[in-house]
Amino acid sequence: MKITRILLGLFLWVCVPVAFGAGIVFGLFGGGVGGGLLCALGVPLILFILGLLLIIQGIKKMTTIG
Protein backbone atom coordinates (compact mmCIF):
# COMPACT_ATOMS: atom_id res chain seq x y z
CA MET A 1 0.00 0.00 0.00
CA LYS A 2 2.91 2.36 0.70
CA ILE A 3 4.49 1.94 -2.73
CA THR A 4 1.06 2.07 -4.36
CA ARG A 5 0.47 5.60 -3.07
CA ILE A 6 3.82 6.78 -4.36
CA LEU A 7 3.23 5.19 -7.77
CA LEU A 8 -0.28 6.67 -7.96
CA GLY A 9 1.12 10.09 -7.06
CA LEU A 10 3.76 9.83 -9.78
CA PHE A 11 1.10 8.73 -12.26
CA LEU A 12 -0.98 11.80 -11.39
CA TRP A 13 2.07 13.97 -11.97
CA VAL A 14 2.47 12.40 -15.40
CA CYS A 15 -1.16 13.27 -16.11
CA VAL A 16 -0.53 16.99 -15.44
CA PRO A 17 0.99 17.80 -18.87
CA VAL A 18 -1.65 15.66 -20.59
CA ALA A 19 -4.45 17.52 -18.81
CA PHE A 20 -2.80 20.86 -19.61
CA GLY A 21 -2.60 19.97 -23.29
CA ALA A 22 -6.17 18.70 -23.37
CA GLY A 23 -7.36 21.93 -21.74
CA ILE A 24 -5.60 24.03 -24.35
CA VAL A 25 -7.11 21.98 -27.17
CA PHE A 26 -10.56 22.17 -25.54
CA GLY A 27 -10.22 25.94 -25.20
CA LEU A 28 -9.10 26.40 -28.79
CA PHE A 29 -11.68 24.18 -30.44
CA GLY A 30 -14.90 24.48 -28.56
CA GLY A 31 -14.92 25.36 -24.91
CA GLY A 32 -14.35 29.05 -25.25
CA VAL A 33 -11.85 30.99 -23.19
CA GLY A 34 -13.39 30.21 -19.80
CA GLY A 35 -13.66 26.48 -20.39
CA GLY A 36 -10.14 26.34 -21.78
CA LEU A 37 -8.68 28.20 -18.81
CA LEU A 38 -10.56 26.01 -16.37
CA CYS A 39 -9.34 22.83 -18.02
CA ALA A 40 -5.83 24.05 -18.79
CA LEU A 41 -5.13 25.41 -15.32
CA GLY A 42 -7.62 23.91 -12.88
CA VAL A 43 -7.38 20.22 -13.70
CA PRO A 44 -3.55 20.05 -13.78
CA LEU A 45 -3.39 21.97 -10.50
CA ILE A 46 -5.77 19.52 -8.84
CA LEU A 47 -3.83 16.52 -10.20
CA PHE A 48 -0.54 18.06 -9.03
CA ILE A 49 -1.85 18.63 -5.50
CA LEU A 50 -3.39 15.14 -5.27
CA GLY A 51 -0.17 13.58 -6.54
CA LEU A 52 1.91 15.53 -4.04
CA LEU A 53 -0.34 14.49 -1.15
CA LEU A 54 -0.21 10.83 -2.16
CA ILE A 55 3.57 10.88 -2.48
CA ILE A 56 3.98 12.55 0.91
CA GLN A 57 1.60 10.05 2.55
CA GLY A 58 3.40 7.12 0.94
CA ILE A 59 6.84 8.34 2.04
CA LYS A 60 5.55 9.07 5.55
CA LYS A 61 4.11 5.54 5.83
CA MET A 62 7.35 4.04 4.53
CA THR A 63 9.42 5.85 7.14
CA THR A 64 7.02 5.22 10.04
CA ILE A 65 7.94 2.22 12.15
CA GLY A 66 5.07 0.05 13.30
Backbone hydrogen bonds in HBPLUS format (Angstrom, degrees):
<---DONOR---> <-ACCEPTOR-->    atom                        ^
c    i                          cat <-CA-CA->   ^        H-A-AA   ^      H-
h    n   atom  resd res      DA  || num        DHA   H-A  angle D-A-AA Bond
n    s   type  num  typ     dist DA aas  dist angle  dist       angle   num
A0005-ARG N   A0001-MET O   3.23 MM   4  6.40 151.0  2.32 140.8 145.3     1
A0006-ILE N   A0002-LYS O   3.42 MM   4  6.78 157.3  2.47 143.2 148.8     2
A0007-LEU N   A0003-ILE O   2.89 MM   4  6.13 165.7  1.91 156.9 160.8     3
A0008-LEU N   A0004-THR O   2.85 MM   4  5.99 158.4  1.90 148.1 154.4     4
A0009-GLY N   A0005-ARG O   2.91 MM   4  6.04 156.2  1.97 143.5 150.3     5
A0010-LEU N   A0006-ILE O   2.94 MM   4  6.22 156.7  2.00 149.8 155.8     6
A0011-PHE N   A0007-LEU O   2.89 MM   4  6.10 153.2  1.96 146.0 153.8     7
A0012-LEU N   A0008-LEU O   2.92 MM   4  6.21 154.1  1.99 147.7 154.4     8
A0013-TRP N   A0009-GLY O   3.03 MM   4  6.33 147.1  2.14 141.6 150.7     9
A0014-VAL N   A0010-LEU O   2.99 MM   4  6.31 141.6  2.14 142.3 152.7    10
A0014-VAL N   A0011-PHE O   3.09 MM   3  5.02 121.9  2.44  92.4 107.2    11
A0015-CYS N   A0011-PHE O   3.04 MM   4  6.37 139.2  2.21 141.6 153.0    12
A0016-VAL N   A0013-TRP O   3.29 MM   3  5.29 148.9  2.39  96.2 104.9    13
A0019-ALA N   A0015-CYS O   2.83 MM   4  6.01 161.7  1.86 158.1 162.7    14
A0020-PHE N   A0016-VAL O   2.92 MM   4  6.12 154.6  1.99 151.6 159.3    15
A0021-GLY N   A0017-PRO O   2.92 MM   4  6.09 162.9  1.95 146.8 150.9    16
A0022-ALA N   A0018-VAL O   2.92 MM   4  6.12 159.6  1.96 149.0 155.1    17
A0023-GLY N   A0019-ALA O   2.92 MM   4  6.05 150.4  2.00 142.6 150.4    18
A0024-ILE N   A0020-PHE O   3.05 MM   4  6.35 151.8  2.13 146.6 153.9    19
A0025-VAL N   A0021-GLY O   3.00 MM   4  6.28 165.3  2.03 152.2 155.8    20
A0026-PHE N   A0022-ALA O   2.85 MM   4  6.01 160.1  1.89 147.1 153.1    21
A0027-GLY N   A0023-GLY O   2.89 MM   4  6.02 155.2  1.95 143.0 149.8    22
A0028-LEU N   A0024-ILE O   2.90 MM   4  6.14 150.5  1.99 148.5 156.7    23
A0029-PHE N   A0025-VAL O   2.97 MM   4  6.04 155.0  2.03 152.2 158.1    24
A0031-GLY N   A0026-PHE O   2.75 MM   5  5.43 156.4  1.80 158.3 153.9    25
A0036-GLY N   A0032-GLY O   3.08 MM   4  6.08 154.0  2.15 141.9 149.7    26
A0037-LEU N   A0033-VAL O   2.92 MM   4  6.08 158.4  1.97 150.0 155.5    27
A0038-LEU N   A0034-GLY O   2.96 MM   4  6.12 159.8  2.00 148.0 154.0    28
A0039-CYS N   A0035-GLY O   2.99 MM   4  6.12 163.3  2.02 145.5 150.0    29
A0040-ALA N   A0036-GLY O   2.75 MM   4  5.72 158.9  1.79 146.5 153.8    30
A0041-LEU N   A0037-LEU O   2.92 MM   4  5.70 147.5  2.03 141.2 147.4    31
A0042-GLY N   A0038-LEU O   2.83 MM   4  5.02 133.5  2.05 122.2 137.0    32
A0045-LEU N   A0041-LEU O   3.29 MM   4  6.18 150.4  2.38 135.0 143.2    33
A0046-ILE N   A0042-GLY O   3.02 MM   4  6.25 157.3  2.07 151.8 157.6    34
A0047-LEU N   A0043-VAL O   2.95 MM   4  6.20 166.1  1.97 158.8 162.4    35
A0048-PHE N   A0044-PRO O   2.84 MM   4  5.96 154.4  1.91 145.7 152.9    36
A0049-ILE N   A0045-LEU O   3.02 MM   4  6.21 162.8  2.05 148.5 152.4    37
A0050-LEU N   A0046-ILE O   2.93 MM   4  6.12 167.2  1.95 154.1 157.9    38
A0051-GLY N   A0047-LEU O   2.88 MM   4  5.96 159.0  1.93 145.6 151.9    39
A0052-LEU N   A0048-PHE O   2.93 MM   4  6.11 157.3  1.99 146.7 153.0    40
A0053-LEU N   A0049-ILE O   2.96 MM   4  6.19 162.2  2.00 152.2 156.6    41
A0054-LEU N   A0050-LEU O   2.99 MM   4  6.20 160.8  2.03 149.9 154.9    42
A0055-ILE N   A0051-GLY O   2.97 MM   4  6.15 158.4  2.01 149.4 155.3    43
A0056-ILE N   A0052-LEU O   2.96 MM   4  6.14 164.2  1.98 151.5 155.9    44
A0057-GLN N   A0053-LEU O   2.92 MM   4  6.10 162.3  1.95 149.3 154.3    45
A0058-GLY N   A0054-LEU O   2.91 MM   4  6.03 157.9  1.96 145.6 151.8    46
A0059-ILE N   A0055-ILE O   2.94 MM   4  6.13 160.6  1.98 152.0 156.7    47
A0060-LYS N   A0056-ILE O   2.89 MM   4  6.01 159.1  1.94 148.2 154.7    48
A0061-LYS N   A0057-GLN O   2.94 MM   4  6.11 157.2  1.99 147.0 152.9    49
A0062-MET N   A0058-GLY O   2.99 MM   4  6.16 142.8  2.13 138.3 148.7    50
A0063-THR N   A0059-ILE O   3.02 MM   4  6.23 146.0  2.14 147.1 155.2    51
A0064-THR N   A0060-LYS O   3.01 MM   4  6.10 124.5  2.33 139.1 152.9    52
